[in-house]
């Protein structure tokens, strides 16, 4: 590893590099408590999947893995160049976490030829020892609309209605995901583990599975149906199940457990956070997430975050990475912080990007974060697919 981890010294240093209100919150940083055994949703999970799960926990005492959505597929000014990455262009290393979307593998877009690119880059990340995490912006199986079509509160009801056309259609979608997972294999033929976070941001109203379209019972039943079908019916044993509410302002414990399906159905505590340029919000919420992680003995992380355009009122935020990401993360107990995507836009007609790229004003700040021992990139990772020392997953 290029960095020597000394979390105590770095934690003390963060007090001096942060603003006064972050200093006050830093006093609440949780202390690390040793845990030797974890419980996973899938008792028949592959050895690599259980090993990854152990390492997601173990790494939280060292720092956070930096992640970026679709980082290996496209960047701000390039598309489908093998080995390319906006992150790598800036710091010479790849993200530790590769985030991607499996919706187009599952729903009526499943014949999209670009799914081959999706699979290739996922395997590229795995072969370097990185961590895969997948969301699913699924189209609406009842109305035919997209993920944001929240015009009906009958969708999940119909999915849960045994034998209904929507139920049968959705099982076909899950069948396609199972086929993808069971054919995602490493060079030695082993199944590649994926952290799967279905029905993300369920706290919000925008999706057909969200808070305005489902009741609490419907959502939790839908979640359990999905897990049971993939694990028990389709025999998929290389998924780690992550829940990820969207928490954009300072919230209490109950908001992180909104519509909780139960400890036996969730492996990983995620948080999607679009809180703007508010490091105190992120610091406070990561502290709550850290404490919940310890309480439930489940690893956790920020599964989406960022500021579109990395700017404040049209002016690039030059110190974004040190002030808005590194400082709030220092001293926390989270496994990852994953930035949303950099849309391919070579003409730069829009500002739809959430992470650094070559030429952006925040490059120097990103390098400072990269060089800090708290941030972990691809080259910093231990063997994530061998059981962490002293750990057991049952």
TAPEWO-V783327 format. One record per helix or strand of 3 or more residues. SS is the DSSP state (helix for helix, strand for strand). FROM is the first residue (numbers start at 0). LEN is the number of residues. Records with the same first field share a line. If there is no record, write none. Layout:
SS->FROM-LEN  FROM-LEN
This chain:
helix->6-11  19-7  46-15  85-6  102-4  114-13  154-5  164-18  215-18  252-4  262-3  278-18  319-10  362-9  377-3
strand->63-6  96-5  130-5  193-3  238-8  267-6  299-6  335-4  374-3
